[in-house]
Amino acid sequence: MPDLEPRSSPSVGIASKPGEQRPLPELENEIRTVYTADDRPWVIGYSGGKDSTTALQLIWSALSKLPPESRQKTVYVIASDTLVETPVIVSYIDKTLDRINEVASRTGMPFKAEKVRPRLQDTFWVNMIGKGYPAPYRRFRWCTDRLKIQPANRFIEEQVNRHGEVILVLGVRRSESATRAQVMSLHRTPGEILSRHTVLRSAWVYSPIEHFSTDDVWSYLLSIPSPWGANNRDLVTLYRNAQAGECPLVVDTTTPSCGGSRFGCWTCTVVQRDKSMEAMIDSGQEWLEPLLELRDWLASTAEPSRKHEFREVRRRDGRVRIWGPDQNKIVWGPYKLSFRREILRRLLSAQMRVRQNGPDPEAALISVDELHEIRRMWRTEEGDWEDALPEVYRDVVGGDLDWVGEDTTGSRALDRRVLEEVCAELEVKAPLLRELIDLERDLQGLGRRASVHERIDRILSKDWRSAAEVFEEIGWRAETDADEIDEEIDAN
């Protein structure tokens, strides 16, 4: 991190191309010109980090110099809440958004701050514990699209539907990487200020700090007071404690995911080590240790030679996929249901420890809605006749929730044991028969059973071999399966 002492004057560098310094008033004049040029609303992506804070503060400062009648166009400030953000960052962003809304309302500024979140079916824990998606790794970052891109894009598309077009303001800088510089130039006509969004139709991108260096950013933040009353030195402290960069608002696949930056999800297993979390713990926030322990444990499940310990041989579509020159490698499926129960148990235990030792006695690492949705998925999609989730919850938390009752009499653990005994005697695959029974129960009371034959065919067409049978048939051994396979195959 560069020297963070305040400079003598906020002479930050802004330019039409790198190396051409322009005075700060000229940049603010450009911002006002773009803002007043049309009626397209602005959407600012705010992550809480230094770059997005600089962009937001610059725009606020520029627009504050307009007369009230000229700043009627709404500027939406959206922060992406993946629901698995580092709690320290969540607290900082929540306070900032509240302050922005309060000051904007009081001073007549056109800013409106809010969070965007993934839909219930797209959350991290519903996908991992409910569906069995494995911990994300370099070739399979299934989380980015669900947790970040889709929520932000839904908000932007809502504004497009209301206003026709929008201008998306991003705190991105060319100096961050050569790839970023190339992408920023790709969709812009030379000499133009705005560029077409790479994915979203009717959305334009404005990057007011694109030519700032890191020193420029810190110089600006430490020289110009925050217009909404924040102390930018708190941000400096946050960076020093985390020893990391920010996680930008991600709106398409050209925006790099956090990677080595750790102003992001505490569950991120794409990086080898969570140095940011480690630094926070070392700086005195020991209550974060349960999160780091759980994250490191989840990361260990991505070891190719250990995938057979945690994952099914069948994919979510019910098929077994074999690959490799000798056809003796397996494209592993979702986490086993038994392992998902263990993830839930450890997650709830971590939540209890965070509540006991952290600043918030009601901190939630997983929401009640997510627990209900995961339970539903286990019951309806995974043949969880034992109804294990409420039992796990009671064992760990010591209390209970208002669990939704079932309309029909569901199968229980005793039914499963009886079924398995009968199937063993008759040499019938118990999981196959269990799915057919669940289908019959699902169709009870329906006057018309449309597509019932297709649903039966889908069940019968699944590969019902056990893992041991598959291993024996292909001659599989753990030491032969140490290679990873391409993400396109491993994504279902």
DRENSE-745814 format. One line per 4 residues: their letters; for each residue x, y, z of C-alpha. Coordinates in pm, whole numbers. Example, Ala and Ser with C-alpha at 12.3 -4.5 7.8 and 13.67 -1.06 7.14 Angstrom:
2
as = 1230 -450 780 | 1367 -106 714;
//
This chain:
492
mpdl = 0 0 0 | 138 346 -90 | 200 627 155 | -144 730 278;
eprs = -59 1064 437 | -259 1357 296 | -108 1549 9 | -70 1926 17;
spsv = -340 1972 -247 | -584 1744 -432 | -396 1767 -761 | -505 1426 -881;
gias = -435 1320 -1233 | -727 1284 -1474 | -676 1258 -1845 | -818 1165 -2182;
kpge = -527 926 -2201 | -267 813 -1945 | -7 1074 -1861 | -212 1381 -1954;
qrpl = -290 1561 -1628 | -606 1770 -1609 | -715 1982 -1314 | -987 1850 -1089;
pele = -1236 2129 -1179 | -1215 2020 -1541 | -1316 1665 -1451 | -1604 1791 -1238;
neir = -1717 2008 -1529 | -1713 1700 -1753 | -1929 1514 -1498 | -2182 1798 -1491;
tvyt = -2187 1813 -1871 | -2261 1443 -1904 | -2522 1456 -1627 | -2719 1747 -1771;
addr = -2693 1636 -2134 | -3006 1416 -2122 | -3268 1252 -1899 | -3100 914 -1867;
pwvi = -3071 819 -1497 | -2734 723 -1355 | -2654 401 -1170 | -2332 407 -967;
gysg = -2179 77 -863 | -2057 113 -505 | -1852 -160 -336 | -1730 33 -32;
gkds = -1371 30 -154 | -1140 315 -244 | -1214 330 -619 | -1592 329 -602;
ttal = -1581 573 -310 | -1366 809 -514 | -1600 791 -813 | -1909 849 -598;
qliw = -1749 1134 -405 | -1634 1302 -728 | -1981 1287 -878 | -2146 1415 -560;
sals = -1902 1706 -545 | -1955 1792 -911 | -2336 1778 -897 | -2350 1979 -574;
klpp = -2233 2281 -775 | -2538 2264 -1002 | -2846 2469 -918 | -3124 2257 -761;
esrq = -3341 2274 -1073 | -3058 2116 -1277 | -3006 1811 -1057 | -3347 1648 -1076;
ktvy = -3226 1330 -1246 | -3190 1041 -999 | -2847 895 -935 | -2893 543 -800;
vias = -2612 411 -582 | -2625 33 -573 | -2414 -197 -358 | -2405 -569 -428;
dtlv = -2485 -773 -117 | -2406 -1136 -189 | -2529 -1230 162 | -2187 -1383 229;
etpv = -1988 -1060 245 | -1728 -1021 518 | -1927 -890 819 | -1687 -600 878;
ivsy = -1741 -480 520 | -2118 -529 547 | -2132 -308 855 | -1922 -38 686;
idkt = -2133 -37 367 | -2465 -38 558 | -2364 267 759 | -2240 444 446;
ldri = -2560 380 247 | -2774 503 536 | -2563 816 563 | -2580 881 188;
neva = -2961 859 188 | -2996 1078 496 | -2764 1354 373 | -2901 1342 17;
srtg = -3255 1384 145 | -3159 1667 378 | -2954 1862 120 | -3167 1801 -189;
mpfk = -2906 1594 -370 | -3043 1342 -627 | -2879 1031 -480 | -3068 719 -375;
aekv = -2866 433 -226 | -2980 74 -196 | -2856 -282 -200 | -2911 -547 -465;
rprl = -2927 -908 -354 | -2950 -1248 -523 | -3286 -1420 -540 | -3348 -1687 -279;
qdtf = -3290 -1969 -528 | -2957 -1813 -629 | -2796 -1756 -288 | -2464 -1915 -201;
wvnm = -2597 -2151 66 | -2908 -2256 -127 | -2684 -2355 -417 | -2414 -2521 -208;
igkg = -2613 -2684 74 | -2943 -2715 -110 | -2834 -2820 -460 | -2489 -2948 -369;
ypap = -2282 -2711 -580 | -1915 -2756 -488 | -1699 -2482 -339 | -1609 -2245 -627;
yrrf = -1263 -2282 -774 | -1068 -2121 -1054 | -1233 -2310 -1340 | -1582 -2314 -1194;
rwct = -1683 -1980 -1043 | -2053 -2052 -1041 | -2110 -1791 -770 | -2016 -1473 -959;
drlk = -2307 -1477 -1201 | -2570 -1572 -943 | -2455 -1351 -657 | -2324 -1043 -836;
iqpa = -2394 -1013 -1208 | -2761 -1109 -1211 | -2874 -891 -915 | -2697 -582 -1051;
nrfi = -2821 -642 -1403 | -3180 -691 -1288 | -3170 -349 -1122 | -3017 -188 -1429;
eeqv = -3271 -353 -1659 | -3555 -224 -1439 | -3428 129 -1494 | -3393 64 -1867;
nrhg = -3755 -51 -1880 | -3865 267 -1700 | -3641 520 -1874 | -3532 366 -2204;
evil = -3159 399 -2137 | -2929 437 -1837 | -2574 544 -1772 | -2379 304 -1554;
vlgv = -2101 476 -1359 | -1817 247 -1254 | -1514 322 -1038 | -1276 128 -1260;
rrse = -925 232 -1355 | -705 142 -1651 | -396 113 -1432 | -545 -184 -1246;
satr = -433 -420 -1522 | -353 -440 -1892 | -665 -652 -1941 | -884 -389 -1777;
aqvm = -736 -116 -1999 | -800 -324 -2310 | -1159 -399 -2215 | -1231 -33 -2136;
slhr = -1111 72 -2482 | -1283 -205 -2672 | -1636 -65 -2687 | -1564 307 -2709;
tpge = -1523 530 -3011 | -1204 737 -2985 | -1278 1076 -2834 | -1608 968 -2681;
ilsr = -1671 984 -2307 | -1931 705 -2286 | -1897 349 -2409 | -2152 82 -2487;
htvl = -2205 -179 -2218 | -2070 -514 -2329 | -2386 -708 -2238 | -2675 -487 -2133;
rsaw = -2867 -326 -2415 | -2952 42 -2375 | -2687 86 -2105 | -2387 316 -2140;
vysp = -2076 314 -1922 | -1906 619 -1777 | -1574 574 -1594 | -1475 911 -1445;
iehf = -1161 784 -1268 | -1035 557 -1543 | -698 734 -1564 | -641 769 -1190;
stdd = -343 595 -1039 | -364 434 -696 | -178 734 -552 | -430 966 -716;
vwsy = -716 781 -550 | -569 799 -200 | -460 1160 -251 | -816 1256 -342;
llsi = -979 1067 -55 | -740 1207 205 | -752 1562 73 | -1124 1608 3;
pspw = -1373 1552 288 | -1654 1307 226 | -1968 1500 125 | -2193 1261 318;
gann = -1992 1303 637 | -1788 984 640 | -1430 977 761 | -1217 849 476;
rdlv = -947 758 724 | -1180 480 840 | -1145 342 488 | -768 366 515;
tlyr = -784 169 841 | -1006 -90 676 | -753 -138 398 | -462 -155 636;
naqa = -637 -416 851 | -743 -620 551 | -422 -572 351 | -619 -602 31;
gecp = -800 -430 -251 | -1168 -393 -312 | -1412 -625 -485 | -1573 -423 -766;
lvvd = -1938 -425 -866 | -1950 -703 -1124 | -2195 -648 -1409 | -2059 -883 -1676;
tttp = -1797 -1150 -1731 | -1543 -894 -1856 | -1527 -745 -1508 | -1267 -948 -1318;
scgg = -1394 -1127 -1011 | -1224 -1047 -684 | -932 -1283 -737 | -654 -1166 -505;
srfg = -872 -881 -382 | -1055 -967 -65 | -1307 -690 -15 | -1565 -954 -93;
cwtc = -1720 -1282 10 | -1578 -1456 317 | -1676 -1787 157 | -1451 -1731 -146;
tvvq = -1250 -2046 -217 | -1115 -1927 -552 | -810 -1779 -381 | -565 -2016 -217;
rdks = -558 -1818 109 | -788 -1553 248 | -512 -1311 342 | -761 -1034 409;
meam = -949 -1234 670 | -621 -1352 822 | -505 -990 848 | -829 -882 1013;
idsg = -796 -1157 1271 | -432 -1066 1333 | -536 -703 1383 | -758 -802 1676;
qewl = -1086 -927 1530 | -1053 -1283 1652 | -1430 -1335 1635 | -1386 -1384 1258;
epll = -1187 -1705 1312 | -1491 -1939 1269 | -1549 -1791 922 | -1188 -1845 817;
elrd = -1191 -2200 951 | -1507 -2286 760 | -1378 -2123 443 | -1049 -2315 459;
wlas = -1234 -2641 522 | -1459 -2585 219 | -1155 -2501 6 | -1002 -2839 93;
taep = -1293 -3017 -81 | -1178 -2883 -418 | -867 -3101 -418 | -918 -3320 -728;
srkh = -783 -3633 -562 | -1032 -3595 -275 | -1349 -3517 -468 | -1473 -3875 -430;
efre = -1495 -3821 -54 | -1746 -3539 -85 | -1923 -3562 -421 | -2163 -3793 -599;
vrrr = -2063 -3993 -903 | -2387 -3888 -1069 | -2444 -3538 -1204 | -2755 -3340 -1113;
dgrv = -2919 -3471 -1430 | -2876 -3825 -1297 | -2606 -3933 -1540 | -2252 -4056 -1481;
riwg = -1996 -3888 -1705 | -1659 -4047 -1774 | -1364 -3877 -1941 | -992 -3908 -2005;
pdqn = -788 -4100 -2265 | -842 -4424 -2075 | -1201 -4340 -1986 | -1126 -4389 -1618;
kivw = -1182 -4038 -1484 | -1511 -3912 -1342 | -1683 -3578 -1389 | -1797 -3546 -1031;
gpyk = -2149 -3442 -942 | -2286 -3238 -650 | -2189 -3274 -288 | -2333 -3581 -122;
lsfr = -2638 -3509 91 | -2458 -3640 398 | -2177 -3391 337 | -2421 -3104 286;
reil = -2561 -3182 628 | -2211 -3152 769 | -2164 -2815 595 | -2487 -2692 752;
rrll = -2383 -2817 1092 | -2048 -2637 1074 | -2209 -2322 936 | -2460 -2304 1219;
saqm = -2182 -2370 1470 | -1978 -2085 1322 | -2283 -1860 1344 | -2325 -1942 1712;
rvrq = -1960 -1857 1782 | -1981 -1529 1587 | -2291 -1427 1782 | -2122 -1510 2109;
ngpd = -1788 -1340 2042 | -1862 -1078 1777 | -2019 -733 1796 | -2364 -847 1678;
peaa = -2546 -1104 1897 | -2797 -1159 1615 | -2549 -1199 1329 | -2678 -1437 1061;
lisv = -2444 -1631 835 | -2746 -1804 680 | -3099 -1664 676 | -3417 -1832 798;
delh = -3557 -1815 443 | -3253 -2001 313 | -3296 -2272 578 | -3658 -2322 476;
eirr = -3567 -2335 106 | -3285 -2584 165 | -3517 -2805 369 | -3775 -2796 89;
mwrt = -3513 -2891 -170 | -3381 -3178 39 | -3733 -3313 88 | -3853 -3275 -270;
eegd = -3535 -3324 -474 | -3303 -3535 -262 | -3538 -3792 -108 | -3463 -3671 244;
weda = -3727 -3884 413 | -3559 -3829 750 | -3626 -3453 724 | -3274 -3395 854;
lpev = -3250 -3016 847 | -3471 -2936 1148 | -3285 -3201 1348 | -2945 -3052 1256;
yrdv = -3073 -2708 1351 | -3199 -2827 1688 | -2876 -3010 1764 | -2657 -2708 1695;
vggd = -2871 -2408 1789 | -3064 -2566 2072 | -3392 -2414 1959 | -3631 -2448 1669;
ldwv = -3795 -2257 1387 | -4153 -2246 1269 | -4108 -2524 1017 | -4365 -2540 738;
gedt = -4587 -2846 764 | -4642 -3071 464 | -4981 -3100 293 | -4942 -3474 261;
tgsr = -4805 -3734 493 | -4440 -3751 405 | -4211 -4047 432 | -3993 -4078 740;
aldr = -3673 -4247 847 | -3856 -4571 931 | -4009 -4580 583 | -3662 -4543 432;
rvle = -3521 -4831 636 | -3812 -5057 541 | -3777 -4962 174 | -3404 -5034 175;
evca = -3457 -5374 339 | -3724 -5474 86 | -3518 -5348 -209 | -3214 -5541 -85;
elev = -3417 -5863 -74 | -3560 -5805 -423 | -3233 -5667 -567 | -3399 -5341 -669;
kapl = -3226 -5001 -652 | -3371 -4830 -346 | -3299 -4473 -468 | -3487 -4546 -792;
lrel = -3793 -4673 -610 | -3774 -4386 -363 | -3790 -4128 -642 | -4088 -4305 -801;
idle = -4268 -4302 -464 | -4192 -3932 -423 | -4329 -3866 -772 | -4651 -4053 -690;
rdlq = -4691 -3851 -371 | -4626 -3530 -560 | -4907 -3614 -803 | -5162 -3700 -536;
glgr = -5486 -3504 -564 | -5423 -3382 -918 | -5714 -3423 -1156 | -5484 -3429 -1457;
rasv = -5143 -3585 -1450 | -4997 -3406 -1748 | -4647 -3512 -1850 | -4643 -3789 -1589;
heri = -4493 -4031 -1839 | -4212 -3788 -1921 | -4133 -3750 -1553 | -4128 -4126 -1505;
dril = -3902 -4164 -1807 | -3659 -3906 -1666 | -3634 -4105 -1344 | -3589 -4437 -1521;
skdw = -3325 -4295 -1756 | -3093 -4196 -1471 | -2781 -4399 -1404 | -2866 -4591 -1088;
rsaa = -2533 -4764 -1042 | -2373 -4716 -702 | -2039 -4542 -670 | -1871 -4876 -597;
evfe = -2018 -5026 -914 | -1897 -4733 -1124 | -1549 -4748 -972 | -1521 -5119 -1044;
eigw = -1648 -5096 -1402 | -1407 -4822 -1512 | -1113 -4926 -1294 | -1114 -4593 -1112;
raet = -856 -4510 -843 | -823 -4186 -651 | -464 -4131 -761 | -565 -4144 -1130;
dade = -825 -3871 -1093 | -603 -3584 -985 | -666 -3373 -1296 | -936 -3108 -1322;
idee = -1174 -3097 -1613 | -1294 -2797 -1808 | -1551 -2575 -1645 | -1810 -2616 -1920;
idan = -1841 -2985 -1832 | -1816 -2934 -1457 | -2085 -2670 -1443 | -2402 -2881 -1430;
//
